[in-house]
Amino acid sequence: MKKESVTGLILAGGASRRFGREKARAVVAGRPMIERVYRAVAPVAGTVLLSVRPGQEDYGLPVRRVEDPVEGAGPLAGLLAGLEAAGTPWLLAVACDLPFLTEAVLRTLLAACRPGVDAVVPRTPDGRRHPLCAAYATTVRPVVAEQLAAGRRALHALLDRLEAVHLIDVPAAPLRNINRPDDLPTDLR
């Protein structure tokens, strides 16, 4: 898929409660997690958005900030902000706490984007779907808005509501997220 058809969205508006400090700035193998995610997303997206809380910084990245429309509503609010701001057929939404994510995994997802598909979501060998690293057709915006308005914030519930979700099998390692400092491999801190 041509990068001009894709808007990247890095979801960074969370409070990092479990991490105990600003998770996006945590260093993994010499770089902040958010920078590592940006480096995976930027080559495959024409524009990169950063979903943040009101007043939150942009981490010095060359991105366009979008603020969550409902503060404290979790990644679904960030997804909605990205869908509303995207001027492309596809939004590649990625959480900021996936420091091992690769451009290759994202290209694999984007290669499966087709007309009539609502979302392309990675599935790891344990069968888990990963909606915080997925490509969404921007046409799903009304469904996301309706789900958020109804207070149903779980992204897995959103996937269940979409008509055409394409699952792509990927290895687990690139989708390993970091929620607590102890999740960081000691040799990469």
Residue frames as a rotation matrix with the C-alpha (Angstrom) as fourth column:
MET 1
0.584 0.812 0.000 0.00
0.812 -0.584 0.000 0.00
0.000 0.000 -1.000 0.00
LYS 2
-0.108 -0.588 0.802 1.24
0.494 -0.732 -0.470 3.49
0.863 0.345 0.370 -0.79
LYS 3
-0.620 -0.213 -0.755 2.11
0.785 -0.187 -0.591 5.51
-0.015 -0.959 0.283 2.29
GLU 4
-0.938 0.309 0.159 -0.04
-0.271 -0.937 0.221 8.39
0.217 0.164 0.962 0.99
SER 5
-0.099 0.942 -0.321 -3.08
-0.195 0.298 0.934 6.16
0.976 0.155 0.155 1.67
VAL 6
0.249 0.078 -0.965 -2.13
0.780 0.575 0.248 5.70
0.574 -0.815 0.082 5.33
THR 7
0.268 -0.183 0.946 -2.16
-0.559 -0.829 -0.002 8.03
0.785 -0.528 -0.325 8.32
GLY 8
-0.357 -0.448 -0.820 -0.16
0.468 0.674 -0.572 6.78
0.809 -0.587 -0.031 11.27
LEU 9
0.481 0.497 0.723 -1.47
-0.463 -0.556 0.690 7.31
0.745 -0.667 -0.037 14.81
ILE 10
-0.560 -0.641 -0.526 0.67
0.251 0.474 -0.844 6.82
0.790 -0.604 -0.104 17.89
LEU 11
0.567 0.824 0.015 -1.53
0.123 -0.103 0.987 6.41
0.814 -0.558 -0.160 20.95
ALA 12
-0.479 -0.839 -0.260 0.22
0.510 -0.024 -0.860 8.15
0.715 -0.544 0.439 23.85
GLY 13
-0.185 0.494 0.850 -2.59
-0.418 -0.822 0.387 9.69
0.890 -0.283 0.358 25.89
GLY 14
0.488 0.398 -0.777 -2.62
0.415 0.677 0.608 7.19
0.768 -0.619 0.165 28.74
ALA 15
0.803 -0.083 0.590 -1.73
-0.493 -0.649 0.580 8.09
0.335 -0.757 -0.562 32.31
SER 16
-0.030 -0.868 -0.495 0.99
-0.241 0.487 -0.839 5.39
0.970 0.094 -0.224 32.68
ARG 17
0.531 0.320 0.785 -0.37
-0.802 -0.110 0.587 4.48
0.274 -0.941 0.199 36.13
ARG 18
0.990 -0.134 0.047 1.06
0.114 0.944 0.308 0.95
-0.086 -0.300 0.950 36.14
PHE 19
0.399 -0.895 0.200 4.41
0.589 0.083 -0.804 2.22
0.703 0.438 0.560 34.90
GLY 20
0.426 -0.157 -0.891 4.69
0.859 -0.239 0.453 4.88
-0.284 -0.958 0.033 37.60
ARG 21
-0.246 -0.451 -0.858 6.11
0.011 -0.886 0.463 7.58
-0.969 0.105 0.223 35.33
GLU 22
0.400 0.408 -0.821 5.73
-0.753 -0.364 -0.548 8.78
-0.522 0.837 0.161 31.73
LYS 23
0.426 -0.155 0.891 5.95
0.179 0.980 0.085 5.44
-0.887 0.123 0.445 29.90
ALA 24
0.965 0.026 0.260 6.56
0.261 -0.091 -0.961 6.92
-0.002 0.995 -0.095 26.45
ARG 25
0.628 -0.762 0.155 9.89
-0.709 -0.643 -0.288 8.36
0.320 0.071 -0.945 27.63
ALA 26
0.621 -0.407 0.670 11.20
-0.290 0.674 0.679 5.07
-0.728 -0.616 0.301 29.07
VAL 27
0.091 -0.715 -0.693 14.43
-0.992 -0.128 0.002 4.14
-0.090 0.687 -0.721 27.32
VAL 28
0.719 0.064 0.692 14.75
-0.017 0.997 -0.074 0.78
-0.695 0.041 0.718 25.59
ALA 29
0.294 -0.707 0.643 18.04
0.898 0.435 0.067 -0.05
-0.327 0.558 0.763 23.87
GLY 30
-0.624 -0.755 -0.202 19.15
0.688 -0.653 0.316 3.57
-0.370 0.058 0.927 23.98
ARG 31
-0.850 0.386 0.357 15.96
-0.024 -0.707 0.707 5.25
0.525 0.592 0.611 22.68
PRO 32
-0.627 0.728 0.277 12.68
-0.587 -0.208 -0.783 6.35
-0.512 -0.653 0.558 24.25
MET 33
-0.503 0.501 0.704 9.89
0.463 0.844 -0.270 3.86
-0.730 0.190 -0.656 23.53
ILE 34
0.520 0.806 -0.283 7.85
0.191 -0.433 -0.881 6.48
-0.833 0.404 -0.379 21.69
GLU 35
0.111 -0.566 -0.817 10.76
-0.848 -0.483 0.219 7.26
-0.518 0.669 -0.533 19.37
ARG 36
-0.834 -0.396 0.385 11.19
-0.201 0.867 0.457 3.56
-0.514 0.304 -0.802 18.60
VAL 37
-0.066 0.898 0.436 7.48
0.613 0.382 -0.692 3.32
-0.788 0.221 -0.575 17.71
TYR 38
0.564 0.242 -0.790 7.69
-0.320 -0.818 -0.479 6.48
-0.762 0.522 -0.384 15.59
ARG 39
-0.371 -0.819 -0.437 10.64
-0.784 0.023 0.621 5.00
-0.499 0.573 -0.651 13.66
ALA 40
-0.763 0.189 0.619 8.54
0.334 0.934 0.127 1.93
-0.554 0.303 -0.775 12.79
VAL 41
0.208 0.978 0.034 5.44
0.627 -0.106 -0.772 3.94
-0.751 0.182 -0.635 11.78
ALA 42
0.191 -0.098 -0.977 6.93
-0.316 -0.948 0.033 6.89
-0.929 0.302 -0.212 9.86
PRO 43
-0.796 -0.570 -0.203 8.26
-0.348 0.156 0.924 4.92
-0.495 0.807 -0.323 6.85
VAL 44
-0.796 0.517 0.314 4.81
0.604 0.709 0.364 3.42
-0.035 0.480 -0.877 6.13
ALA 45
0.244 0.923 -0.298 2.55
0.889 -0.336 -0.310 6.45
-0.386 -0.190 -0.903 6.72
GLY 46
0.045 -0.159 0.986 2.24
0.720 -0.679 -0.143 9.69
0.693 0.716 0.084 4.79
THR 47
-0.036 0.021 0.999 1.45
-0.539 -0.842 -0.002 11.60
0.842 -0.539 0.042 7.98
VAL 48
-0.424 -0.087 -0.901 1.93
0.624 0.694 -0.360 10.63
0.657 -0.715 -0.240 11.62
LEU 49
0.281 0.603 0.747 -0.47
-0.367 -0.652 0.664 11.83
0.887 -0.461 0.038 14.31
LEU 50
-0.805 -0.465 -0.368 0.13
0.200 0.371 -0.907 11.68
0.558 -0.804 -0.205 18.04
SER 51
0.305 0.952 0.015 -2.91
0.144 -0.061 0.988 11.10
0.941 -0.299 -0.156 20.24
VAL 52
-0.764 -0.617 -0.187 -2.43
0.347 -0.149 -0.926 12.85
0.543 -0.773 0.329 23.59
ARG 53
0.081 0.698 -0.712 -4.29
0.986 -0.161 -0.046 14.12
-0.147 -0.698 -0.701 26.64
PRO 54
0.785 0.193 0.589 -5.05
0.305 -0.947 -0.097 17.85
0.539 0.256 -0.802 26.68
GLY 55
0.815 -0.497 0.297 -1.87
-0.579 -0.694 0.428 19.72
-0.007 -0.521 -0.853 27.58
GLN 56
0.634 -0.603 0.485 0.40
0.273 0.761 0.589 16.71
-0.724 -0.241 0.647 27.04
GLU 57
-0.024 -0.772 -0.635 3.68
-0.577 -0.508 0.640 17.21
-0.817 0.381 -0.433 25.15
ASP 58
0.863 0.281 -0.419 4.55
-0.502 0.386 -0.774 15.93
-0.056 0.879 0.474 21.67
TYR 59
0.692 -0.627 0.359 7.91
0.260 0.680 0.686 14.43
-0.674 -0.381 0.633 22.75
GLY 60
-0.006 -0.743 -0.669 9.80
-0.492 -0.580 0.649 16.46
-0.871 0.333 -0.362 20.13
LEU 61
-0.434 -0.092 0.896 8.66
0.557 0.754 0.347 14.20
-0.708 0.650 -0.276 17.29
PRO 62
-0.900 0.121 -0.418 7.70
-0.381 -0.683 0.623 15.56
-0.210 0.721 0.661 13.84
VAL 63
-0.667 0.745 0.015 4.03
0.740 0.660 0.130 14.67
0.087 0.098 -0.991 14.30
ARG 64
-0.496 0.637 0.590 0.67
-0.346 -0.768 0.539 16.41
0.797 0.063 0.601 14.35
ARG 65
-0.986 0.151 0.068 -0.96
-0.026 0.266 -0.964 16.36
-0.164 -0.952 -0.258 17.79
VAL 66
-0.235 0.972 -0.009 -4.57
-0.220 -0.044 0.975 15.30
0.947 0.231 0.224 18.18
GLU 67
-0.801 -0.015 0.598 -6.20
-0.597 -0.045 -0.801 15.50
0.039 -0.999 0.027 21.58
ASP 68
-0.829 0.533 -0.168 -8.54
0.543 0.839 -0.017 12.82
0.132 -0.105 -0.986 22.85
PRO 69
-0.441 0.728 0.525 -12.14
-0.110 -0.625 0.773 14.08
0.890 0.283 0.356 22.50
VAL 70
0.775 0.620 0.123 -13.09
-0.244 0.114 0.963 12.54
0.583 -0.776 0.239 25.85
GLU 71
-0.167 -0.913 0.373 -10.38
-0.778 -0.110 -0.618 12.81
0.606 -0.393 -0.692 28.48
GLY 72
-0.525 -0.168 0.834 -9.72
-0.766 0.520 -0.378 9.62
-0.370 -0.838 -0.402 30.41
ALA 73
0.545 0.838 0.015 -11.69
-0.721 0.478 -0.501 7.45
-0.427 0.263 0.865 27.96
GLY 74
0.199 -0.551 0.810 -8.70
0.049 0.831 0.553 5.33
-0.979 -0.070 0.192 26.99
PRO 75
-0.737 -0.670 0.084 -7.35
0.088 0.028 0.996 4.35
-0.670 0.742 0.038 23.60
LEU 76
-0.129 0.756 0.642 -10.80
0.967 0.240 -0.088 4.27
-0.220 0.609 -0.762 21.99
ALA 77
0.740 0.356 -0.571 -10.94
0.307 -0.934 -0.184 8.07
-0.599 -0.039 -0.800 22.39
GLY 78
-0.147 -0.881 -0.449 -7.50
-0.327 -0.386 0.863 8.37
-0.934 0.274 -0.231 20.81
LEU 79
-0.660 -0.015 0.751 -8.59
0.588 0.612 0.529 6.13
-0.468 0.791 -0.395 17.96
LEU 80
0.425 0.885 0.189 -11.61
0.856 -0.325 -0.401 8.36
-0.294 0.332 -0.896 17.35
ALA 81
0.532 -0.303 -0.791 -9.42
-0.137 -0.952 0.273 11.48
-0.836 -0.037 -0.548 17.35
GLY 82
-0.569 -0.820 0.065 -7.15
-0.128 0.166 0.978 9.85
-0.812 0.548 -0.199 14.80
LEU 83
-0.383 0.516 0.766 -10.02
0.866 0.489 0.103 8.73
-0.322 0.703 -0.634 12.58
GLU 84
0.682 0.681 -0.267 -11.46
0.577 -0.725 -0.376 12.25
-0.450 0.103 -0.887 12.64
ALA 85
0.400 -0.613 -0.681 -8.09
-0.371 -0.788 0.491 13.83
-0.838 0.057 -0.543 11.76
ALA 86
-0.432 -0.621 0.654 -6.99
0.309 0.579 0.754 11.33
-0.847 0.528 -0.058 9.10
GLY 87
0.200 0.455 -0.868 -7.35
-0.716 -0.536 -0.447 12.44
-0.668 0.711 0.219 5.52
THR 88
-0.665 -0.498 -0.557 -6.60
-0.735 0.569 0.368 8.99
0.134 0.654 -0.745 4.15
PRO 89
0.203 0.789 -0.580 -8.55
-0.585 0.573 0.574 5.76
0.785 0.223 0.578 3.64
TRP 90
0.467 -0.115 -0.877 -6.57
0.489 0.860 0.148 3.97
0.737 -0.498 0.458 6.36
LEU 91
0.480 -0.336 0.810 -5.43
-0.768 -0.608 0.202 4.77
0.425 -0.719 -0.550 9.90
LEU 92
0.137 -0.544 -0.828 -2.58
0.293 0.821 -0.491 2.72
0.946 -0.175 0.272 11.34
ALA 93
0.619 0.205 0.758 -3.08
-0.598 -0.502 0.625 2.95
0.509 -0.840 -0.188 15.11
VAL 94
0.138 -0.698 -0.703 -0.16
0.400 0.689 -0.605 1.91
0.906 -0.197 0.374 17.31
ALA 95
0.961 0.155 -0.229 0.31
0.262 -0.245 0.934 2.16
0.089 -0.957 -0.276 21.08
CYS 96
0.569 -0.772 0.282 3.41
-0.629 -0.630 -0.456 4.02
0.530 0.083 -0.844 22.28
ASP 97
0.229 -0.466 0.855 4.46
-0.866 0.303 0.397 1.09
-0.444 -0.831 -0.334 24.49
LEU 98
0.920 0.034 0.391 5.45
0.141 0.901 -0.410 -1.34
-0.367 0.432 0.824 21.73
PRO 99
0.446 -0.798 -0.405 9.21
-0.655 -0.600 0.459 -0.72
-0.609 0.060 -0.791 21.56
PHE 100
-0.469 -0.643 0.606 9.96
-0.083 0.715 0.694 -3.93
-0.879 0.275 -0.389 19.66
LEU 101
0.617 0.767 0.173 7.51
0.196 0.063 -0.979 -3.19
-0.762 0.638 -0.111 16.83
THR 102
-0.532 -0.827 0.179 9.06
0.348 -0.021 0.937 -3.34
-0.772 0.561 0.299 13.38
GLU 103
-0.352 0.311 -0.883 8.34
-0.777 -0.623 0.090 -1.65
-0.522 0.718 0.461 10.09
ALA 104
-0.897 -0.051 -0.439 8.10
-0.330 0.737 0.589 -5.14
0.294 0.674 -0.678 8.56
VAL 105
-0.706 0.697 -0.124 5.16
0.625 0.532 -0.571 -6.10
-0.332 -0.481 -0.812 10.81
LEU 106
-0.164 0.659 -0.734 3.37
-0.089 -0.751 -0.655 -2.87
-0.982 -0.043 0.182 9.89
ARG 107
-0.553 -0.077 -0.830 3.97
-0.814 -0.164 0.558 -3.45
-0.179 0.984 0.028 6.18
THR 108
-0.966 0.229 -0.116 2.49
0.204 0.959 0.196 -6.95
0.157 0.166 -0.974 6.56
LEU 109
-0.370 0.873 -0.318 -0.66
0.530 -0.083 -0.844 -5.46
-0.763 -0.481 -0.432 8.10
LEU 110
-0.125 0.314 -0.941 -0.97
-0.473 -0.853 -0.221 -2.76
-0.872 0.417 0.255 5.45
ALA 111
-0.886 -0.238 -0.398 -0.53
-0.462 0.378 0.802 -5.28
-0.040 0.895 -0.445 2.63
ALA 112
-0.772 0.636 -0.009 -3.82
0.635 0.770 -0.053 -6.87
-0.027 -0.047 -0.999 3.75
CYS 113
-0.408 0.638 -0.653 -5.82
0.001 -0.715 -0.699 -3.62
-0.913 -0.286 0.291 3.64
ARG 114
-0.881 0.228 0.415 -8.48
0.461 0.212 0.861 -3.85
0.109 0.950 -0.292 0.94
PRO 115
-0.600 0.777 0.193 -11.79
-0.702 -0.626 0.338 -2.20
0.384 0.067 0.921 0.09
GLY 116
0.324 0.844 -0.427 -14.54
-0.381 0.530 0.758 -3.78
0.866 -0.083 0.493 2.16
VAL 117
-0.041 -0.412 -0.910 -12.24
0.763 0.575 -0.295 -4.58
0.646 -0.706 0.291 5.09
ASP 118
0.841 0.429 0.329 -12.92
0.108 -0.730 0.675 -2.61
0.530 -0.533 -0.660 8.29
ALA 119
0.581 -0.680 0.447 -9.74
-0.784 -0.321 0.531 -3.48
-0.217 -0.660 -0.719 10.16
VAL 120
0.495 -0.563 -0.662 -6.57
-0.015 0.756 -0.655 -5.51
0.869 0.334 0.365 9.78
VAL 121
0.644 -0.116 0.757 -5.43
-0.761 -0.196 0.618 -6.77
0.077 -0.974 -0.214 13.16
PRO 122
-0.339 -0.812 -0.475 -2.39
-0.637 0.570 -0.519 -8.83
0.692 0.127 -0.711 14.13
ARG 123
0.847 0.491 0.203 -2.91
-0.497 0.600 0.627 -12.12
0.186 -0.632 0.752 15.93
THR 124
-0.171 -0.956 0.237 -0.08
-0.981 0.144 -0.129 -13.71
0.090 -0.255 -0.963 17.89
PRO 125
-0.591 -0.132 -0.796 0.52
-0.317 0.945 0.078 -17.49
0.742 0.298 -0.601 18.16
ASP 126
-0.959 0.264 -0.103 -1.41
0.202 0.379 -0.903 -17.59
-0.199 -0.887 -0.417 21.46
GLY 127
-0.330 0.881 0.340 -4.53
0.915 0.211 0.344 -16.48
0.231 0.424 -0.876 19.54
ARG 128
0.008 0.315 -0.949 -4.66
0.633 -0.737 -0.239 -12.95
-0.774 -0.599 -0.205 21.00
ARG 129
0.395 0.175 0.902 -5.78
0.815 -0.520 -0.256 -10.10
0.424 0.836 -0.348 18.77
HIS 130
-0.365 -0.636 -0.680 -3.89
0.826 -0.559 0.079 -6.81
-0.430 -0.533 0.729 19.13
PRO 131
0.504 0.692 0.517 -6.20
0.852 -0.498 -0.163 -3.87
0.145 0.522 -0.840 18.37
LEU 132
0.802 -0.278 -0.528 -3.59
0.011 -0.878 0.479 -1.39
-0.597 -0.390 -0.701 19.65
CYS 133
-0.482 -0.830 -0.282 -1.43
-0.351 -0.112 0.930 -2.17
-0.803 0.547 -0.238 16.64
ALA 134
-0.192 0.572 0.797 -3.89
0.726 0.630 -0.277 -2.36
-0.661 0.525 -0.536 13.78
ALA 135
-1.000 -0.027 -0.004 -4.99
0.015 -0.671 0.741 -0.73
-0.023 0.741 0.672 10.55
TYR 136
-0.262 0.959 -0.104 -8.53
0.534 0.054 -0.844 0.68
-0.804 -0.277 -0.527 10.56
ALA 137
-0.416 0.275 0.866 -10.51
0.802 -0.338 0.493 1.84
0.428 0.900 -0.080 7.54
THR 138
-0.998 0.003 -0.057 -11.45
0.024 -0.876 -0.481 5.44
-0.051 -0.482 0.875 8.27
THR 139
-0.405 0.911 -0.074 -15.02
-0.367 -0.088 0.926 4.52
0.837 0.402 0.370 7.32
VAL 140
-0.142 0.340 -0.930 -15.38
0.714 0.686 0.142 2.87
0.686 -0.644 -0.340 10.77
ARG 141
-0.895 -0.291 0.338 -15.38
0.035 -0.801 -0.597 6.31
0.444 -0.523 0.727 12.46
PRO 142
-0.125 0.908 0.400 -19.18
-0.727 -0.358 0.586 6.30
0.675 -0.218 0.705 13.11
VAL 143
0.539 0.285 -0.793 -18.98
0.192 0.875 0.445 2.89
0.820 -0.392 0.416 14.82
VAL 144
-0.432 -0.779 -0.455 -16.11
0.717 0.009 -0.697 4.07
0.547 -0.628 0.554 17.03
ALA 145
-0.788 0.182 0.588 -17.97
-0.334 -0.929 -0.160 7.29
0.518 -0.323 0.793 17.91
GLU 146
0.273 0.960 -0.063 -21.12
-0.541 0.207 0.815 5.33
0.796 -0.189 0.576 18.78
GLN 147
0.321 -0.232 -0.918 -19.18
0.572 0.820 -0.008 2.87
0.755 -0.522 0.396 20.93
LEU 148
-0.752 -0.657 -0.048 -17.43
0.466 -0.480 -0.743 5.71
0.465 -0.582 0.667 22.80
ALA 149
-0.518 0.639 0.568 -20.71
-0.601 -0.745 0.290 7.59
0.608 -0.191 0.770 23.34
ALA 150
0.533 0.753 -0.386 -22.24
-0.299 0.594 0.747 4.41
0.792 -0.283 0.541 24.78
GLY 151
0.428 -0.433 0.793 -19.35
-0.900 -0.127 0.416 4.06
-0.080 -0.892 -0.444 27.25
ARG 152
0.914 -0.164 0.372 -18.12
0.172 0.985 0.012 0.80
-0.368 0.053 0.928 25.70
ARG 153
0.633 -0.711 -0.305 -14.40
-0.723 -0.684 0.094 1.58
-0.276 0.162 -0.948 25.62
ALA 154
0.120 -0.620 0.775 -12.91
-0.092 0.771 0.631 -1.87
-0.989 -0.147 0.035 25.05
LEU 155
-0.238 -0.298 -0.924 -11.20
-0.909 -0.267 0.320 -2.16
-0.342 0.916 -0.208 21.68
HIS 156
-0.982 -0.052 0.183 -11.92
-0.003 0.966 0.257 -5.90
-0.190 0.252 -0.949 21.55
ALA 157
-0.149 0.989 0.018 -15.63
0.468 0.086 -0.879 -5.05
-0.871 -0.123 -0.476 21.76
LEU 158
0.170 0.135 -0.976 -15.12
-0.655 -0.725 -0.214 -2.68
-0.736 0.676 -0.035 18.83
LEU 159
-0.775 -0.514 -0.368 -13.51
-0.616 0.486 0.620 -5.45
-0.140 0.707 -0.693 16.79
ASP 160
-0.768 0.537 0.348 -16.50
0.426 0.835 -0.348 -7.67
-0.478 -0.119 -0.871 17.57
ARG 161
0.173 0.885 -0.433 -18.85
0.161 -0.459 -0.874 -4.98
-0.972 0.081 -0.222 16.21
LEU 162
-0.223 -0.317 -0.922 -17.01
-0.799 -0.482 0.359 -4.43
-0.558 0.817 -0.146 12.94
GLU 163
0.739 0.674 -0.001 -18.25
-0.529 0.580 -0.620 -6.48
-0.417 0.459 0.785 10.00
ALA 164
0.890 -0.442 -0.112 -14.98
0.182 0.569 -0.802 -7.30
0.418 0.694 0.587 8.26
VAL 165
0.576 -0.753 0.318 -11.94
-0.733 -0.303 0.609 -7.77
-0.362 -0.584 -0.726 10.49
HIS 166
0.736 -0.440 -0.515 -9.00
-0.133 0.652 -0.747 -9.46
0.664 0.618 0.421 8.81
LEU 167
0.814 -0.474 0.335 -6.60
-0.321 0.112 0.940 -11.21
-0.483 -0.873 -0.061 11.22
ILE 168
0.571 -0.736 -0.364 -2.93
-0.413 0.126 -0.902 -11.52
0.709 0.666 -0.232 10.27
ASP 169
0.918 -0.291 -0.270 -0.73
0.397 0.634 0.664 -14.02
-0.022 -0.717 0.697 12.09
VAL 170
0.437 -0.814 0.383 2.48
-0.390 -0.555 -0.735 -12.41
0.811 0.172 -0.560 13.37
PRO 171
-0.219 -0.581 -0.784 5.16
0.585 0.565 -0.582 -13.42
0.781 -0.586 0.217 15.88
ALA 172
0.668 0.548 -0.503 4.59
0.707 -0.256 0.660 -12.30
0.233 -0.796 -0.558 19.47
ALA 173
-0.126 -0.843 -0.522 7.93
0.955 -0.245 0.165 -10.54
-0.267 -0.478 0.837 20.05
PRO 174
-0.780 -0.237 0.579 7.26
0.448 -0.858 0.252 -7.34
0.437 0.456 0.775 18.03
LEU 175
0.038 0.899 0.436 3.93
-0.022 -0.435 0.900 -6.86
0.999 -0.044 0.003 19.82
ARG 176
-0.063 -0.144 -0.988 5.31
0.938 0.329 -0.108 -7.18
0.340 -0.933 0.114 23.34
ASN 177
0.399 0.263 0.878 4.05
0.055 -0.963 0.263 -4.14
0.915 -0.056 -0.399 25.22
ILE 178
-0.641 -0.680 -0.356 5.60
0.508 -0.028 -0.861 -2.56
0.575 -0.733 0.363 28.28
ASN 179
0.414 0.877 0.242 3.20
0.274 -0.374 0.886 -1.75
0.868 -0.301 -0.395 31.13
ARG 180
0.987 -0.153 -0.049 5.55
0.020 -0.186 0.982 -1.77
-0.160 -0.970 -0.181 34.14
PRO 181
0.386 -0.915 -0.119 9.27
-0.922 -0.384 -0.034 -1.04
-0.014 0.123 -0.992 34.54
ASP 182
-0.134 -0.431 0.892 9.78
-0.480 0.816 0.322 -4.75
-0.867 -0.386 -0.316 35.31
ASP 183
0.769 0.467 0.436 8.50
0.160 0.520 -0.839 -5.57
-0.619 0.715 0.325 31.80
LEU 184
0.713 -0.584 -0.389 11.66
-0.688 -0.475 -0.549 -4.02
0.135 0.659 -0.740 30.34
PRO 185
0.781 -0.527 -0.334 14.36
0.474 0.849 -0.231 -6.60
0.406 0.022 0.914 29.64
THR 186
0.764 -0.490 -0.420 17.26
0.224 -0.409 0.885 -5.79
-0.605 -0.770 -0.203 31.96
ASP 187
-0.200 -0.914 0.352 19.78
0.738 0.096 0.668 -5.95
-0.645 0.394 0.655 29.12
LEU 188
-0.247 0.167 0.954 17.86
0.853 -0.429 0.296 -3.29
0.459 0.888 -0.036 27.15
ARG 189
0.688 0.539 -0.486 17.22
0.716 -0.613 0.334 -0.72
-0.118 -0.578 -0.807 29.90
